[in-house]
């Protein structure tokens, strides 16, 4: 009764299992349950000892040897048949035995209720004298998020692989921030409102995204966000700076370091799908969408665009060719790497931090046991890196 899984018991109760209902009622008052169990146990043990002594005296005699034999015999019988064996069985099959024994235990409790009540008067009095609080073991102990995560990990064999992955990813959302999944500012597709009308038309016609930030002079000066669908019906001559100003939506800014789970709630409450990540000084850091967060939960979508964040682009016999803008989280997840995530977020940032300088092409290095080679550097960034396969220990 004490080892039964309270959550499984609740599930059986919801299914209308009568034995589970009785077991739940018994566990709701552990003082009475323990009272009737110990009452029966004490009576049987005392009766067994007395009976064994009487039988021994009649068969062997009334002396110290007979008393010792009786004591050893009854102790062995009680230990094997009344204590160890039943308790091992009960610990192995707690749910089945709990719902089955709930019927006779309920009946015995009704019969012995006055005796149990009388005994509990002394028990409760002693507890008060010792200033101890009588806990209620009938309620399932609330699980912390980490305990619940371990529970999901342990139940991996009983949950569909995809569902198991989604559940684990949900637990990680609170530990991941928007900085980890955002598109860096240098990869944001945006429109300069001060550009000529011809260029505005060209940018809108060739856009890879449906929502485009609009800025003036420099990308830090975001003025609004345009939904491309709203300009599809306009003619080329009608697409001007003034017409775009009339249809754009106010930009939505997200403080750097916001946990993904919190941001997902903010997107839902504000009915937004996209936000611009800014640091403590208001400088633009990147852009995050609701799709970026959903990909952290359910995995990557099949659709992609040229401006999406980097990913493993090729594989040969020696390793992987990877874009420098690839997130370290993605490398750890896709390629089984073990890069630290506390510092730089991208492979380019990790390499620049390692060298404290911009490395030249064909430079080799090793970080966290991963051998790499700089394939291409351009515009003060590491563009392409080759990550070699790790050598397995023989």
C-alpha positions in Angstrom: 0.0 0.0 0.0 2.9 2.4 0.8 4.9 1.5 -2.3 2.1 1.9 -4.8 2.6 4.5 -7.5 0.1 7.3 -6.7 -0.1 8.5 -10.3 -0.9 5.0 -11.6 -3.5 4.7 -8.9 -5.1 8.0 -9.9 -5.2 6.8 -13.5 -7.1 3.7 -12.5 -9.5 5.8 -10.4 -10.2 7.9 -13.5 -10.9 4.7 -15.4 -13.5 3.7 -12.8 -11.6 0.9 -11.0 -13.4 0.2 -7.8 -10.3 -1.4 -6.1 -8.2 1.7 -6.9 -10.9 4.0 -5.4 -10.9 2.0 -2.2 -7.1 2.0 -2.1 -7.1 5.8 -2.6 -9.6 6.2 0.3 -7.4 4.1 2.5 -4.3 6.0 1.6 -6.0 9.3 2.3 -5.9 8.4 6.0 -2.6 6.7 6.6 -3.0 6.8 10.4 -6.1 4.5 10.2 -4.6 2.4 7.5 -1.4 1.8 9.4 -3.5 1.3 12.6 -5.5 -1.6 11.2 -2.4 -3.1 9.4 -0.3 -3.0 12.6 -3.2 -4.2 14.7 -3.7 -7.3 12.7 0.1 -7.8 12.3 0.7 -7.5 16.1 -2.2 -9.8 17.0 -1.0 -12.5 14.5 2.6 -12.3 15.7 1.7 -12.4 19.3 -0.7 -15.3 18.8 1.8 -17.2 16.7 4.5 -16.8 19.4 2.1 -17.9 22.2 0.8 -20.8 20.1 4.3 -22.0 19.2 5.3 -21.9 22.9 2.3 -24.0 24.0 2.8 -26.5 21.2 6.6 -26.8 22.1 6.0 -27.2 25.8 3.4 -30.0 25.1 5.6 -31.9 22.6 9.1 -31.3 24.0 8.7 -30.2 27.5 8.8 -27.1 29.8 12.4 -26.2 30.0 14.9 -23.7 28.7 15.8 -25.8 25.6 12.2 -26.1 24.6 11.8 -22.3 25.0 14.8 -21.6 22.8 13.5 -24.0 20.1 10.1 -22.3 20.2 11.6 -18.9 19.9 13.9 -19.8 17.0 11.1 -21.7 15.2 8.5 -19.0 15.4 11.0 -16.3 14.5 12.1 -18.2 11.4 8.4 -18.9 10.4 7.3 -15.3 10.9 10.4 -13.9 9.1 10.1 -16.1 6.0 6.3 -16.5 5.7 4.9 -13.4 7.2 7.6 -10.7 6.6 10.2 -11.2 3.9 8.3 -13.1 1.3 5.1 -11.1 1.4 6.9 -7.8 1.4 9.1 -8.8 -1.5 6.0 -9.8 -3.5 4.2 -6.6 -2.5 7.2 -4.4 -3.5 7.4 -6.2 -6.9 3.7 -5.9 -7.7 2.4 -2.9 -5.6 -0.4 -1.8 -7.9 -1.9 -5.2 -8.4 -1.8 -6.1 -4.6 -2.9 -2.7 -3.5 -6.1 -2.7 -5.5 -6.8 -6.3 -4.5 -6.1 -6.0 -0.8 -8.1 -2.8 -0.6 -11.3 -4.8 -0.4 -10.5 -6.9 2.8 -8.6 -3.9 4.4 -11.6 -1.7 4.0 -13.8 -4.4 5.6 -11.3 -4.9 8.5 -11.0 -1.2 9.1 -14.8 -0.9 9.5 -14.8 -3.7 12.0 -11.8 -2.6 14.0 -12.4 1.2 13.6 -13.1 1.7 17.4 -9.9 0.0 18.4 -7.9 1.8 15.7 -9.4 5.1 16.9 -8.5 4.4 20.5 -4.9 3.4 19.6 -4.5 6.6 17.5 -5.4 8.7 20.4 -2.2 7.7 22.1 -0.2 7.9 18.9 -1.4 11.4 18.1 -0.7 12.4 21.7 2.9 11.2 21.5 3.4 13.0 18.2 2.2 16.2 19.8 4.5 15.8 22.8 7.4 15.3 20.4 6.2 18.3 18.3 6.1 16.2 15.2 3.8 16.9 12.3 1.7 14.0 11.1 2.2 14.0 7.3 -0.5 12.8 4.8 1.1 10.2 2.6 -2.1 9.7 0.7 -1.4 12.6 -1.6 1.1 12.1 -4.4 4.2 14.1 -3.8 4.5 17.0 -6.4 7.3 16.4 -8.9 9.8 19.2 -9.6 10.6 19.9 -13.3 13.9 18.1 -13.0 12.2 15.0 -11.4 9.6 15.0 -14.1 12.3 15.2 -16.8 14.1 12.2 -15.2 10.7 10.4 -15.3 10.3 11.1 -19.0 13.9 9.9 -19.6 13.3 6.7 -17.7 10.0 6.1 -19.6 11.7 6.4 -23.0 11.0 2.8 -23.9 7.3 3.2 -23.3 6.8 6.5 -25.3 6.9 6.9 -29.1 10.4 8.1 -30.1 9.1 11.4 -31.6 6.9 12.1 -28.6 9.7 11.4 -26.3 12.0 13.8 -28.1 9.3 16.5 -28.0 8.7 16.1 -24.2 12.5 16.3 -23.5 12.8 19.4 -25.7 10.0 21.1 -23.8 12.0 20.7 -20.6 14.9 22.4 -22.3 13.0 25.5 -23.3 13.5 27.2 -20.0 17.2 26.8 -20.3 17.5 28.0 -23.9 17.3 31.8 -24.6 16.3 33.7 -27.8 20.0 34.3 -28.3 20.6 30.6 -29.0 18.1 30.4 -31.8 17.9 33.8 -33.3 19.0 34.7 -36.9 22.1 37.0 -36.5 21.6 40.6 -37.6 24.0 40.2 -40.5 21.7 37.5 -41.9 18.4 39.4 -41.4 16.5 40.0 -44.7 15.3 43.6 -44.4 14.2 46.6 -46.6 15.8 50.0 -46.6 12.8 52.4 -46.7 15.1 55.1 -48.2 16.1 53.0 -51.2 14.7 54.0 -54.7 11.3 52.7 -55.6 12.8 50.3 -58.2 15.0 48.7 -55.5 12.0 48.4 -53.1 10.0 46.6 -55.8 13.0 44.3 -56.4 13.5 43.5 -52.7 9.8 42.7 -52.2 9.6 40.5 -55.4 12.6 38.4 -54.5 12.0 38.2 -50.7 12.4 34.7 -49.1 10.3 35.6 -46.1 6.7 36.8 -45.7 7.5 39.3 -42.9 10.3 41.8 -43.6 11.7 44.4 -41.2 11.9 47.9 -42.6 14.8 50.2 -41.6 16.1 53.7 -42.4 19.8 54.3 -43.1 21.1 51.4 -40.9 19.5 48.2 -39.8 19.6 49.2 -36.1 17.0 51.8 -36.9 14.0 49.4 -37.4 10.8 51.3 -38.2 8.3 48.6 -38.8 7.6 45.1 -40.2 5.8 44.5 -43.5 3.8 41.5 -44.4 4.6 40.8 -48.1 1.0 39.6 -48.7 -0.3 43.1 -48.2 1.7 44.5 -51.1 1.0 41.7 -53.6 -2.1 43.5 -55.0 -0.2 46.8 -55.5 1.3 47.7 -58.9 5.0 48.4 -59.2 4.3 52.2 -59.4 2.1 52.0 -56.2 4.9 50.5 -54.1 6.6 53.5 -52.6 8.0 54.5 -49.2 4.8 56.2 -48.3 2.6 53.3 -49.3 4.8 50.9 -47.2 4.6 53.2 -44.2 0.8 52.9 -44.3 0.8 49.1 -44.1 3.7 48.2 -41.9 3.2 47.1 -38.3 5.1 48.4 -35.3 8.2 46.3 -34.6 8.2 44.0 -31.6 11.4 44.0 -29.6 12.7 41.2 -27.3 15.3 41.7 -24.6 18.4 39.5 -25.0 18.5 36.5 -22.7 14.7 35.9 -22.7 14.0 32.2 -22.2 12.3 30.5 -25.1 9.4 29.2 -23.0 8.7 32.7 -21.8 9.0 34.1 -25.3 6.6 31.5 -26.6 4.0 32.7 -24.1 4.7 36.3 -25.1 4.2 35.5 -28.8 0.9 33.8 -27.9 -0.3 36.6 -25.7 0.7 39.4 -28.1 -0.4 37.5 -31.2 3.0 37.9 -32.7 5.1 35.6 -34.9 8.3 37.5 -35.1 10.5 39.6 -32.8 13.7 41.6 -32.9 16.3 40.7 -30.2 18.1 43.8 -28.7 20.8 44.0 -26.1 20.8 46.2 -23.0 21.9 49.2 -25.1 19.0 48.8 -27.6 21.4 47.5 -30.3 19.9 45.0 -32.7 21.3 41.5 -32.2 19.1 39.3 -34.3 15.6 38.1 -35.2 13.6 35.3 -33.8 10.4 33.8 -35.1 7.8 31.5 -33.6 9.0 28.9 -36.1 12.5 29.0 -34.5 11.0 28.1 -31.2 8.8 25.4 -32.6 11.8 23.8 -34.3 13.4 23.5 -30.9 10.4 21.5 -29.7 9.4 19.3 -32.7 12.5 19.5 -34.9 13.3 21.3 -38.1 10.7 22.0 -40.8 11.3 20.8 -44.3 11.1 24.3 -45.8 14.2 26.4 -45.8 15.5 29.6 -47.4 19.0 30.7 -48.4 19.1 33.2 -45.6 18.4 30.7 -42.8 21.1 30.1 -40.3 23.9 27.8 -41.2 23.9 24.0 -41.2 26.1 21.1 -42.2 26.4 21.4 -46.0 28.4 18.4 -47.0 30.0 15.2 -45.8 33.0 13.4 -47.2 35.1 10.5 -46.0 37.0 12.6 -43.5 34.3 14.9 -42.0 31.7 17.6 -42.5 31.9 20.9 -44.3 30.0 23.4 -42.1 29.1 27.0 -42.4 30.7 29.3 -39.9 27.3 30.7 -39.0 26.1 27.3 -37.8 24.8 27.4 -34.2 26.8 25.3 -31.8 23.6 23.8 -30.4 22.8 22.5 -33.9 26.3 20.9 -34.2 25.9 19.2 -30.8 22.5 17.9 -31.8 23.1 16.9 -35.4 26.7 15.8 -35.5 27.1 14.7 -31.9 29.7 17.3 -31.0 30.3 18.5 -27.4 30.9 22.2 -27.8 30.3 24.4 -24.7 27.2 26.6 -25.0 28.0 29.1 -22.3 30.0 31.4 -24.5 29.8 32.0 -28.3 26.7 30.7 -30.0 28.1 30.0 -33.5 31.0 28.1 -34.8 32.5 31.3 -36.2 32.3 33.0 -32.8 33.9 29.9 -31.1 36.8 29.9 -33.5 37.4 33.7 -33.2 37.4 33.4 -29.5 39.9 30.5 -29.6 42.4 32.5 -31.7 41.5 35.9 -30.5 42.1 36.9 -34.1 40.7 36.2 -37.6 42.5 33.0 -38.7 43.8 32.4 -42.2 42.6 29.7 -44.6 43.9 26.2 -44.1 44.5 26.8 -40.4 44.0 23.8 -38.3 42.8 23.7 -34.6 41.2 21.5 -32.0 38.4 22.5 -29.6 36.9 20.1 -27.1 38.5 17.2 -28.8 37.1 18.1 -32.3 39.7 18.6 -35.0 38.8 21.4 -37.5 40.3 23.1 -40.5 39.5 26.7 -41.7 38.4 26.3 -45.3 37.3 29.9 -46.0 37.4 33.2 -44.3 35.7 36.3 -45.8 34.6 39.7 -44.5 36.3 39.2 -41.1 34.3 36.0 -40.6 35.0 32.3 -40.8 32.7 31.2 -43.6 33.4 27.5 -44.0 35.0 25.0 -41.6 35.7 21.3 -42.0 35.1 19.3 -38.9 36.9 15.9 -39.0 35.4 12.7 -37.7 36.5 11.9 -34.2 38.9 8.9 -34.0 37.4 6.1 -32.0 39.6 4.7 -29.3 40.9 1.2 -30.1 
